[in-house]
Amino acid sequence: MKEEAALSTPPSSGGWRRKEDMPSLPEAHRSLKVPHKGSLIRKFLAFAGPGYLVAVGYMDPGNWATDLAGGSQFGYALLSVILLSNLMAMVLQALSGKLGIVTGRDLAQACRDHYSKPVAVGLWALCELAIAACDLAEVIGAAIALNLLFGIPLLYGVILTAFDVLIILFLQNKGFRYIEAFVIALIVLIGVCFGIELFLSQPSIAGIAKGFVPSAEIISNPTMLYIGIGILGATVMPHNLYLHSSIVQTRDYDRTASGKRQAIKYATWDSSIALFFALFINAAILIIAAAAFHTSGHSEVADIDEAYHLLAPLLGTAAASVLFGVALLASGQNSTLTGTLAGQIVMEGFLNIRMKPWLRRLITRLIAIVPAVIVTAMYGEKGTMDLLILSQVILSLQLSFAVVPLVKFTSDRAKMGEFVNKAWLKWLAWTIAAVIMVLNAYLLFRTFFG
């Protein structure tokens, strides 16, 4: 009744139908102070952190298979697709951060306010499916890493991943900065592992430089186009748009026009710099696959475990495979943290249902672990890889349902006021949205009918 009354009232100032009575991610909302005085670097460091939680979704285990396939089959040629995907992601994440800072709402809350209840519930269901699919990729990735590094059977590895939710709960109780520090430490570990791998693989510098330049062959070659679209679909993650619009609000910045403008500037720097790290990781996976597999004639490597076993003999050292496995495990753990946070934000934002954080995160883990356990027990290793591919298809299907509302809201002057997207940014954002919709539609068509 209370919600119906709010809906029947005239639109409030700011272009929203109702006043948001509960902040996004309430246990961490405005929990980190931003200095009013000090150097530019000191202020930037106060805002630094959320971008790295977002960047995690752009280097999760679901990306690895597409990067490995692209590098082993076509060498360095698809580096331009990784670059384009990351540039598109930078624009979308900047819009997501701006929405949260300006409106005080995350993307899920904004959708609940703007759309009818049936539409909002439908968007929530699609988003939950995408988060479950992403979490599934993380569970499988971590289980594969445990199997490769320690010989733990896949089924037991999947079950073990249920307990990493305890890490999240421990860090959450310590404070949001601890979560950010843990995530950044794991990103550094992944970066170091792949930095050493790059050195060991001795890639062609000229080939890398040429690969970052788009080629007409990507469009004319159907197989290359299919893998390229798969890379794009695995790179831009829908739940990151919901996540970013929420966690930027953990900073206690001035809610004045100048305070918001400063917050937008630093938040955009933070996410853009963090996404450069994601670009490095994704590019490194493809470059290593090109240098180690494509040049040696192993052009069909797409499975993570196959890449792990081939790296050591091809690069001449067992350390190559170990570093690959460690990076995979760190990637899975990192993605778990952000995926469970996104799950809480989406449920609370769309449905206005409040749960204890530990209960919401446990539900998120179970949704991913139950199908992974069943498939692993019934079909073993092949089943988990098929499930990994299916998870990326589901993410591609959901992506447009997050991108379109984001662009729509940030281009609406009634909702954004003076912070509305400028004309050039509006057209750029809608172009990105259109490209994503067309390419993902093609990817889905090829997956099911090609």
N, C-alpha and C positions, 0 to 999 in steps of 0.2 A: 504493500500500500504506500509505504514511504517513497519507494522508487517511482511508482506511478504518479504520485503527487509532484515529484521533482520533474518528471517528464512533461506534465501538463502545464507547468509554469512557463512564462515567456522566456526566450533565450536570454541567458545572463550575459553580462559584458564579457568581451573576449571571444565571442563566437561559440561558447560552450553551453550545452543545455542544462547542465547541473554543476554545482560546485563540488569539487572532489573533497570528500571528508577524511580520507585516509591517504597518507603519503605512500609513494611507491617504495617497496622494500623498507618498511617502517623501522626495523631494528637497526638499520644503518643510515637512515635518512638524515642528512646534514650533520653527520657525526664527525666530519673532518674539517677542522678550521682552515680558512684561507686567510693568510696575512694581508692586512690592509696596506701595510707599508713594507718596503724592502725592494730588493732588486727584481728585475724581470725573471731571472733564473729561479729565485726563491719562490716567486708566485707560480711559475710554471711547474716546479717540483711539487707544489701543493696540489695541483690538478693532475699530475702524472700518475697513472695507475690504471684507471678504467680502460684506456685504450689497449693495454696489454691483456686484460681479461677478454676483450673483444677479439684481439688478434689470435688468441688461442683457437678460436673456431675456424680460422683460416689456415691452420696447419694441423688439423686433427687427423686421425688415422684414415678417415674417409677420403682425404685428399691424396694419400700416398699411392693407392692403386692406379689412379688416373695419371699421376705424375710419372710413375714407373712405366706404365704402358706407353705414354707419349715419348719418353726418352729412349726406351729400348727399341721402339718401332721407327721413330722418325728423327732420332738424334736430337739436335738442339732446336729444331724448327718451331716447336710449340712454346718456346720461351716467351714469344710475343703474346701468346694467349694468356699466360700467367701474369705478364705485366699488365695487359689490358684488364684482366679480372681484378687485379689489385687496385688499379686506378679507379675502376667503377666502384669497388668496395669503399675506397677512401671518400668518395663523394657521398655515398649512401650513409656511411657511418657518421660523417660530419652532419648530415641532415638529422640523423637520429639523435645525436647529442644535442643539437640545437633545439629540437622539439622538446626534449626533457628539460633543458635549462630555461627556455622561454615560457613554457606553459605550466611547468610543475607537474606534468603528467608523463607517464611512460606511454609507449605506443599502444599497449593493450588497453590502458585506461582511456586513451583518446578514442580508440575504436569503439569501446563500450558506450562512450558518450555520444559519438557521432551516428552510429548505425543503430537500426532497430534491434531489439533483443534477439530475434531469430538469426539475424545476420551475424551479430556479435558472438552468439553461441557457436554458429557454424565456423567462424574464423578461429575461435578458441579451439574447437575440435581439430581443425586442420593444423593449427600451431602445435597442439599437444602431440599430434601424430608426427610432426616434423622433429620435435624435441626427442620423442621416443626413438625415432629413426637415427637421429644424431647420437643419442646416448648408446644406442645399439652398436654403432660403429666404434664408439670409444670402448665399450665393453669388450667387443671382439678384438679390437686392436691391442688392448692391454693383455687380454688372454693369450693372444698370439705371441706377444713379447715375452710373457712369463714362460710360455712353452719353449720358445727359441733359446732363451737365456738360461733357464733352469730346468728344462725338461718336464715342467708341470703339465699334465694332460690338459687339453683345451677345456674340457668340462669343468675340472676343478679350478682352472684359471678364471673361467667365467663366474663361478660362484665366489671366488676370492674377491673379485672386483666389487662385490656388494658391500664389503667392509670399508672401502675407501670413503664412503659417506661419513665415517667417523672422523676422518681428517678434516672434512669441511666443517663439521659441527665444532670441533676443537678450535679451528681457526676463527670461526664465526664468533665464538665466545670471547676470543682474545681481542677482536676488533677487525674492521674491514681492511685496514692497512696490512694486517698479517696475511689475509687472503691474497692481496695484491703482491706482497713480497714473495710469497710462496710461488705464485704463478710466474712472476718475473724470473725467479731463480731457476725454475724448470725450463723456461724459454731460453735462458742463457745456456743451460746444460744441453738442450737440443741444438742450439747454435754452435756450441763448441764441438759437439759430436760431428755435425755435418761440415764444419770448417776443416776438421782433420780428414774426414772422408774426401772432401774436395781436393785436399793436398795429395792424398794417396792415389786418387783416381787420375790425376794429371790431365785434366780436360783441355780441349783446344780453346785457347783464348779467342782466336779468330772465329771459331765456330759459335762460341757463346755470343760474341758481339753481333754476328750475322743473325743468330736465332732471335734476338730481341727486336729485329726489324720484321714487321708483318710480311708474309709472303702470300701471293695469289694462290699458291698450291693448297693452302689450308682450306680454301673455299672449293677448289676444283676437285680435290681428292676426298671422296666420301668418307673413307676410313679416318683420315686425318681430321676432317671436320667433326666427325662423331666423337673422337677422343678429345678434340679441342673444346667442344661444347660440354663434354663430361668434366673437363678441368674447370671450366667456368661454373658449372652447376655445383661442383664440389667445393669451390672456393668461396662464393658468396653465400653465407649462411643466414637463413631467415630469422632464426632465434636471436642472432646477434643484434638485430635491429631493435628488438624488444629489450634485450639486455642493456644495450648502451644507453637507451633513452631513460633507463632507470638509474644505473649506477653513477651517471654524471651528477645525480642529485645527492650523492653521499657527501659532496663538498658544500660547506656552509658559506657560499658566496653571497654578496649583496643582491637582494631581489629588486634592485633598481635597474633602470635601463642601462646605465654605464656598467653596473656590476654584471648584468647578464651578458653584455657585449664582451666584456673581458673574459667571462667564463666560457663563452662560445669560442673565442680565439684560442685560449689555452687548451680546451677540450679537443678542438680540431687538430691542433699541433700534436697533442698526446696520441690521438687515434691514428693520425697519418704516419707519425714516426714509428709507432708500434706495428702498423701494417707493412712498413718497409722490412721489418724483421720477418714477418710472415712471407713477404715476397722472397726474401733470401732463402728461407727454409724450403718453400715450394720449388723455387728455381734450383736449389742445391740438389733436391731429390731427382729432378728431371736431368740435371747436368751429370750427376753421378751415374744414373741409368744410361745416359747417352755415352759417357766415356767408358763405362765398364761393360755394358751389355751390347749396345748398338755397334760399337766398333769391333767387338769380338764375335759378331754374328749371332748373338743371343737376342733376337729381335722380338721374341714372343713373351718376354718376362713381364708379367702384370701382377702376379701374386706376391704378397709381402714375404711369405716364408721362402719362396723360390729365390727372391732377391737376396734374402739373408744368407742362404746357403751358397749362392754363387759369388757373393762379394769377396769372401776370403780367398778362394783359389784364383780369381781373376785379378785381384789387387795384390796378391802375394803375401798377405798377412791376416792372421786370425782376428786381429784388432778391428779390421774393417767390419766384420759381421757383428762383433760385440758392440761396437759403437752404434751401429744401425739398430740393434735390439734395444739398447739403452735409450736412444732417442725415441723409439716407438713407444716404450713404456712411459717415458716422461710425457710424451704427447697425449697418450690415453688418459693419464692421471690429470693433466692440466684441463683437458676438455671435459672431464667429469665435473670438475669444480664449476666451470662456467655453465655447463648444461643444466646442472641442478639449480643453480641460481636463476637461470632463465625460466625454468619450470615453475618456480615459485612466483616469479614476476608475472608470468602469463596467466596463471590460474587466478591470482589475486586481482590482476588488472581487468581481465575480461569478465569474471564472474563475481567480483567483489566478495570473494570467500576468503576468510582468513584462517590459516592453519598454522600450527606450530611448525617452524622451519624444519625441524628434524623429521616430522611426519611427512611433509611435502617432499622432502628429498628422498626419503625412504620409498615413497610411492613412485617417484621418478625412476629410481634405480630398479625397482621391481618390474616396472613396465618394460624396461629394456632387457633385464636379466632373464625373465621367464621365457620369452621366445628364444633367446640365445641359448639357454640351457636345453630347451626342447629340441631345437634344430641340431645343436652340437651332439646331444645324446643319440639322435636318430640318424644323422647324416655325416657327422664327423667334420673333418677339415674342409671338404668341398662345400658342405652345407653352410659353414660359417662365411666362406668367401662369397657364396651366392647371396647370403643375407647382407653382407657388407655392400654389395653392388645394389641390392634392392633398397637399402637405406638411403643411398645417394639419389636414386630415382625419386623416392618419396620427398626428399629435400628439394629437389628440382621442381616438383609439382607444387610445393607450398610456397616457394620463393615469391612469386608474383603477388600472392595474397598478403604479403608483408610489405613489399616494395610500393605497391600502388597506394595504399592508405598513407604511408609515410610521405610520399611525394605530394599527394593531395593535401594533407594537413599543413605541411610546411610551405605550400604555395597558396594557402588561404589567408588573406589579409585579416579577416575577421578573427581568426584563431591566433595568428602570429603577430599582428600589429606591425610595428616598424621593422620587425625581424623577418618578415615574409621573404621568401626567395626572390632575389632579383630576377629580371626577365631572362638573362642569359643562363642563370643557374636553374631556373624553372624549366627551360627548354632542354638543358643538358640532362636534368634529372628525369624528365619524361622520356627523353631519347634512350637513356640507360634502361628505364623500366620497359620500354617497348622492345629493346634488344634482348633483354632477359626473357621476356614473355615469348618472343618468337623462337629464340634459340632453345629454350626449355621445352616448348611445344614440339619442336623438331626432335629433340633428344628423346622425349617420351614416345613419340611416334616410331622412331627407329628402334627403341628398346622393345616395344611391344609388337610391332609389325614388320620391323626391318630384318 
